[in-house]
Each structure stands twice: as structure tokens, then as C-alpha cells.
Amino acid sequence: MKSIVYSVAVASILLLSSCELIGGIFKAGVWTGIIAVAVVLGLIIWLISKGMNRD
């Protein structure tokens, strides 16, 4: 039974492309970072504009 599990594990490692998985994770990370930076910059600009309107 162990030999079957090991052979399936080795076959899946050799046949499946992990590069696609890693690429998908990095793409999601990049877009999450871009959205987070845009939200933070928007919040900072909004806070500065609210502070200037008080004067």
C-alpha cells in the first residue's frame, strides 16, 4: 500500500505543474497589494482634504 501512495505522490509531483499554482498566488498577491495601496492612499487624501476644510 505504501508503494502505491509513494508512486502516486511521485507521479503527481512530476506531472502537475506547480509553477501555475505559484503564479496564481503571486498574481492574487499583487492585485491585493495594489488594491490595498489604493485604498490607503485614498484614505490619506480624504483625511487631508477634511483637515484642510476645517480652517
Jmol script that loads the backbone (N, CA, C; Angstrom):
load data "model"
ATOM      1  N   MET A   1       0.827  -1.201   0.000  1.00  0.00           N
ATOM      2  CA  MET A   1       0.000   0.000   0.000  1.00  0.00           C
ATOM      3  C   MET A   1       0.871   1.263   0.000  1.00  0.00           C
ATOM      4  N   LYS A   2       1.981   1.241   0.759  1.00  0.00           N
ATOM      5  CA  LYS A   2       2.853   2.408   0.806  1.00  0.00           C
ATOM      6  C   LYS A   2       3.482   2.681  -0.553  1.00  0.00           C
ATOM      7  N   SER A   3       3.790   1.628  -1.290  1.00  0.00           N
ATOM      8  CA  SER A   3       4.412   1.832  -2.600  1.00  0.00           C
ATOM      9  C   SER A   3       3.442   2.498  -3.567  1.00  0.00           C
ATOM     10  N   ILE A   4       2.164   2.192  -3.447  1.00  0.00           N
ATOM     11  CA  ILE A   4       1.163   2.834  -4.309  1.00  0.00           C
ATOM     12  C   ILE A   4       1.060   4.319  -3.968  1.00  0.00           C
ATOM     13  N   VAL A   5       1.034   4.629  -2.690  1.00  0.00           N
ATOM     14  CA  VAL A   5       0.935   6.024  -2.263  1.00  0.00           C
ATOM     15  C   VAL A   5       2.163   6.799  -2.724  1.00  0.00           C
ATOM     16  N   TYR A   6       3.335   6.199  -2.540  1.00  0.00           N
ATOM     17  CA  TYR A   6       4.564   6.869  -2.967  1.00  0.00           C
ATOM     18  C   TYR A   6       4.601   7.058  -4.479  1.00  0.00           C
ATOM     19  N   SER A   7       4.162   6.055  -5.227  1.00  0.00           N
ATOM     20  CA  SER A   7       4.190   6.182  -6.681  1.00  0.00           C
ATOM     21  C   SER A   7       3.200   7.242  -7.161  1.00  0.00           C
ATOM     22  N   VAL A   8       2.043   7.323  -6.527  1.00  0.00           N
ATOM     23  CA  VAL A   8       1.067   8.360  -6.887  1.00  0.00           C
ATOM     24  C   VAL A   8       1.623   9.741  -6.528  1.00  0.00           C
ATOM     25  N   ALA A   9       2.278   9.853  -5.389  1.00  0.00           N
ATOM     26  CA  ALA A   9       2.854  11.137  -4.984  1.00  0.00           C
ATOM     27  C   ALA A   9       3.944  11.576  -5.951  1.00  0.00           C
ATOM     28  N   VAL A  10       4.811  10.651  -6.341  1.00  0.00           N
ATOM     29  CA  VAL A  10       5.886  10.993  -7.276  1.00  0.00           C
ATOM     30  C   VAL A  10       5.308  11.351  -8.636  1.00  0.00           C
ATOM     31  N   ALA A  11       4.309  10.609  -9.092  1.00  0.00           N
ATOM     32  CA  ALA A  11       3.693  10.897 -10.391  1.00  0.00           C
ATOM     33  C   ALA A  11       3.024  12.264 -10.383  1.00  0.00           C
ATOM     34  N   SER A  12       2.340  12.602  -9.287  1.00  0.00           N
ATOM     35  CA  SER A  12       1.666  13.901  -9.232  1.00  0.00           C
ATOM     36  C   SER A  12       2.674  15.045  -9.167  1.00  0.00           C
ATOM     37  N   ILE A  13       3.793  14.816  -8.480  1.00  0.00           N
ATOM     38  CA  ILE A  13       4.829  15.851  -8.420  1.00  0.00           C
ATOM     39  C   ILE A  13       5.429  16.086  -9.803  1.00  0.00           C
ATOM     40  N   LEU A  14       5.636  15.016 -10.541  1.00  0.00           N
ATOM     41  CA  LEU A  14       6.260  15.150 -11.854  1.00  0.00           C
ATOM     42  C   LEU A  14       5.295  15.655 -12.920  1.00  0.00           C
ATOM     43  N   LEU A  15       4.031  15.294 -12.811  1.00  0.00           N
ATOM     44  CA  LEU A  15       3.084  15.614 -13.874  1.00  0.00           C
ATOM     45  C   LEU A  15       2.365  16.950 -13.667  1.00  0.00           C
ATOM     46  N   LEU A  16       2.136  17.335 -12.434  1.00  0.00           N
ATOM     47  CA  LEU A  16       1.414  18.575 -12.174  1.00  0.00           C
ATOM     48  C   LEU A  16       2.388  19.739 -12.159  1.00  0.00           C
ATOM     49  N   SER A  17       1.963  20.831 -12.739  1.00  0.00           N
ATOM     50  CA  SER A  17       2.835  21.997 -12.810  1.00  0.00           C
ATOM     51  C   SER A  17       2.578  22.892 -11.605  1.00  0.00           C
ATOM     52  N   SER A  18       3.543  22.944 -10.720  1.00  0.00           N
ATOM     53  CA  SER A  18       3.391  23.800  -9.553  1.00  0.00           C
ATOM     54  C   SER A  18       3.646  25.257  -9.899  1.00  0.00           C
ATOM     55  N   CYS A  19       4.290  25.505 -11.032  1.00  0.00           N
ATOM     56  CA  CYS A  19       4.565  26.885 -11.435  1.00  0.00           C
ATOM     57  C   CYS A  19       3.266  27.655 -11.677  1.00  0.00           C
ATOM     58  N   GLU A  20       2.256  26.983 -12.196  1.00  0.00           N
ATOM     59  CA  GLU A  20       0.978  27.645 -12.434  1.00  0.00           C
ATOM     60  C   GLU A  20       0.331  28.040 -11.113  1.00  0.00           C
ATOM     61  N   LEU A  21       0.430  27.157 -10.129  1.00  0.00           N
ATOM     62  CA  LEU A  21      -0.139  27.458  -8.819  1.00  0.00           C
ATOM     63  C   LEU A  21       0.573  28.639  -8.181  1.00  0.00           C
ATOM     64  N   ILE A  22       1.883  28.624  -8.201  1.00  0.00           N
ATOM     65  CA  ILE A  22       2.661  29.715  -7.613  1.00  0.00           C
ATOM     66  C   ILE A  22       2.389  31.024  -8.365  1.00  0.00           C
ATOM     67  N   GLY A  23       2.286  30.947  -9.687  1.00  0.00           N
ATOM     68  CA  GLY A  23       1.972  32.143 -10.474  1.00  0.00           C
ATOM     69  C   GLY A  23       0.618  32.724 -10.107  1.00  0.00           C
ATOM     70  N   GLY A  24      -0.364  31.868  -9.901  1.00  0.00           N
ATOM     71  CA  GLY A  24      -1.688  32.331  -9.499  1.00  0.00           C
ATOM     72  C   GLY A  24      -1.672  32.996  -8.137  1.00  0.00           C
ATOM     73  N   ILE A  25      -0.903  32.427  -7.213  1.00  0.00           N
ATOM     74  CA  ILE A  25      -0.800  33.014  -5.875  1.00  0.00           C
ATOM     75  C   ILE A  25      -0.149  34.389  -5.952  1.00  0.00           C
ATOM     76  N   PHE A  26       0.922  34.513  -6.739  1.00  0.00           N
ATOM     77  CA  PHE A  26       1.593  35.806  -6.847  1.00  0.00           C
ATOM     78  C   PHE A  26       0.723  36.841  -7.546  1.00  0.00           C
ATOM     79  N   LYS A  27      -0.041  36.421  -8.553  1.00  0.00           N
ATOM     80  CA  LYS A  27      -0.939  37.369  -9.216  1.00  0.00           C
ATOM     81  C   LYS A  27      -1.984  37.880  -8.234  1.00  0.00           C
ATOM     82  N   ALA A  28      -2.549  36.993  -7.438  1.00  0.00           N
ATOM     83  CA  ALA A  28      -3.540  37.406  -6.441  1.00  0.00           C
ATOM     84  C   ALA A  28      -2.897  38.332  -5.416  1.00  0.00           C
ATOM     85  N   GLY A  29      -1.666  38.039  -5.027  1.00  0.00           N
ATOM     86  CA  GLY A  29      -0.965  38.879  -4.068  1.00  0.00           C
ATOM     87  C   GLY A  29      -0.679  40.260  -4.613  1.00  0.00           C
ATOM     88  N   VAL A  30      -0.302  40.334  -5.873  1.00  0.00           N
ATOM     89  CA  VAL A  30      -0.011  41.629  -6.497  1.00  0.00           C
ATOM     90  C   VAL A  30      -1.281  42.472  -6.555  1.00  0.00           C
ATOM     91  N   TRP A  31      -2.380  41.872  -6.989  1.00  0.00           N
ATOM     92  CA  TRP A  31      -3.621  42.642  -7.076  1.00  0.00           C
ATOM     93  C   TRP A  31      -4.126  43.052  -5.704  1.00  0.00           C
ATOM     94  N   THR A  32      -3.969  42.197  -4.715  1.00  0.00           N
ATOM     95  CA  THR A  32      -4.360  42.562  -3.351  1.00  0.00           C
ATOM     96  C   THR A  32      -3.519  43.726  -2.854  1.00  0.00           C
ATOM     97  N   GLY A  33      -2.225  43.700  -3.136  1.00  0.00           N
ATOM     98  CA  GLY A  33      -1.346  44.794  -2.734  1.00  0.00           C
ATOM     99  C   GLY A  33      -1.697  46.094  -3.425  1.00  0.00           C
ATOM    100  N   ILE A  34      -1.981  46.027  -4.700  1.00  0.00           N
ATOM    101  CA  ILE A  34      -2.343  47.242  -5.450  1.00  0.00           C
ATOM    102  C   ILE A  34      -3.631  47.849  -4.905  1.00  0.00           C
ATOM    103  N   ILE A  35      -4.611  47.008  -4.628  1.00  0.00           N
ATOM    104  CA  ILE A  35      -5.888  47.500  -4.087  1.00  0.00           C
ATOM    105  C   ILE A  35      -5.686  48.081  -2.694  1.00  0.00           C
ATOM    106  N   ALA A  36      -4.870  47.429  -1.873  1.00  0.00           N
ATOM    107  CA  ALA A  36      -4.625  47.929  -0.519  1.00  0.00           C
ATOM    108  C   ALA A  36      -3.925  49.280  -0.556  1.00  0.00           C
ATOM    109  N   VAL A  37      -2.936  49.448  -1.409  1.00  0.00           N
ATOM    110  CA  VAL A  37      -2.239  50.728  -1.532  1.00  0.00           C
ATOM    111  C   VAL A  37      -3.196  51.809  -2.021  1.00  0.00           C
ATOM    112  N   ALA A  38      -4.040  51.487  -2.980  1.00  0.00           N
ATOM    113  CA  ALA A  38      -5.000  52.471  -3.493  1.00  0.00           C
ATOM    114  C   ALA A  38      -5.982  52.900  -2.405  1.00  0.00           C
ATOM    115  N   VAL A  39      -6.429  51.955  -1.593  1.00  0.00           N
ATOM    116  CA  VAL A  39      -7.365  52.289  -0.506  1.00  0.00           C
ATOM    117  C   VAL A  39      -6.676  53.167   0.535  1.00  0.00           C
ATOM    118  N   VAL A  40      -5.458  52.824   0.906  1.00  0.00           N
ATOM    119  CA  VAL A  40      -4.730  53.613   1.905  1.00  0.00           C
ATOM    120  C   VAL A  40      -4.457  55.022   1.386  1.00  0.00           C
ATOM    121  N   LEU A  41      -4.021  55.145   0.140  1.00  0.00           N
ATOM    122  CA  LEU A  41      -3.786  56.474  -0.431  1.00  0.00           C
ATOM    123  C   LEU A  41      -5.071  57.285  -0.500  1.00  0.00           C
ATOM    124  N   GLY A  42      -6.157  56.658  -0.881  1.00  0.00           N
ATOM    125  CA  GLY A  42      -7.443  57.351  -0.913  1.00  0.00           C
ATOM    126  C   GLY A  42      -7.869  57.829   0.465  1.00  0.00           C
ATOM    127  N   LEU A  43      -7.632  56.997   1.471  1.00  0.00           N
ATOM    128  CA  LEU A  43      -7.972  57.384   2.843  1.00  0.00           C
ATOM    129  C   LEU A  43      -7.116  58.551   3.317  1.00  0.00           C
ATOM    130  N   ILE A  44      -5.841  58.521   3.006  1.00  0.00           N
ATOM    131  CA  ILE A  44      -4.950  59.624   3.395  1.00  0.00           C
ATOM    132  C   ILE A  44      -5.359  60.915   2.709  1.00  0.00           C
ATOM    133  N   ILE A  45      -5.640  60.855   1.421  1.00  0.00           N
ATOM    134  CA  ILE A  45      -6.066  62.059   0.687  1.00  0.00           C
ATOM    135  C   ILE A  45      -7.376  62.587   1.247  1.00  0.00           C
ATOM    136  N   TRP A  46      -8.295  61.695   1.593  1.00  0.00           N
ATOM    137  CA  TRP A  46      -9.584  62.102   2.151  1.00  0.00           C
ATOM    138  C   TRP A  46      -9.391  62.777   3.502  1.00  0.00           C
ATOM    139  N   LEU A  47      -8.519  62.192   4.345  1.00  0.00           N
ATOM    140  CA  LEU A  47      -8.271  62.790   5.661  1.00  0.00           C
ATOM    141  C   LEU A  47      -7.608  64.155   5.545  1.00  0.00           C
ATOM    142  N   ILE A  48      -6.677  64.303   4.616  1.00  0.00           N
ATOM    143  CA  ILE A  48      -6.017  65.599   4.416  1.00  0.00           C
ATOM    144  C   ILE A  48      -7.022  66.627   3.917  1.00  0.00           C
ATOM    145  N   SER A  49      -7.882  66.248   3.006  1.00  0.00           N
ATOM    146  CA  SER A  49      -8.871  67.200   2.496  1.00  0.00           C
ATOM    147  C   SER A  49      -9.874  67.591   3.585  1.00  0.00           C
ATOM    148  N   LYS A  50     -10.228  66.668   4.462  1.00  0.00           N
ATOM    149  CA  LYS A  50     -11.135  67.004   5.565  1.00  0.00           C
ATOM    150  C   LYS A  50     -10.439  67.955   6.555  1.00  0.00           C
ATOM    151  N   GLY A  51      -9.137  67.745   6.777  1.00  0.00           N
ATOM    152  CA  GLY A  51      -8.400  68.615   7.684  1.00  0.00           C
ATOM    153  C   GLY A  51      -8.242  70.022   7.142  1.00  0.00           C
ATOM    154  N   MET A  52      -8.083  70.164   5.852  1.00  0.00           N
ATOM    155  CA  MET A  52      -7.921  71.484   5.242  1.00  0.00           C
ATOM    156  C   MET A  52      -9.242  72.243   5.191  1.00  0.00           C
ATOM    157  N   ASN A  53     -10.358  71.554   5.130  1.00  0.00           N
ATOM    158  CA  ASN A  53     -11.665  72.206   5.062  1.00  0.00           C
ATOM    159  C   ASN A  53     -12.078  72.794   6.396  1.00  0.00           C
ATOM    160  N   ARG A  54     -11.467  72.385   7.502  1.00  0.00           N
ATOM    161  CA  ARG A  54     -11.835  72.905   8.831  1.00  0.00           C
ATOM    162  C   ARG A  54     -11.376  74.358   9.010  1.00  0.00           C
ATOM    163  N   ASP A  55     -10.306  74.732   8.341  1.00  0.00           N
ATOM    164  CA  ASP A  55      -9.758  76.082   8.504  1.00  0.00           C
ATOM    165  C   ASP A  55     -10.617  77.064   7.828  1.00  0.00           C
TER     166      ASP A  55
END
end "model"
wireframe off; spacefill off
backbone 0.3
color backbone group
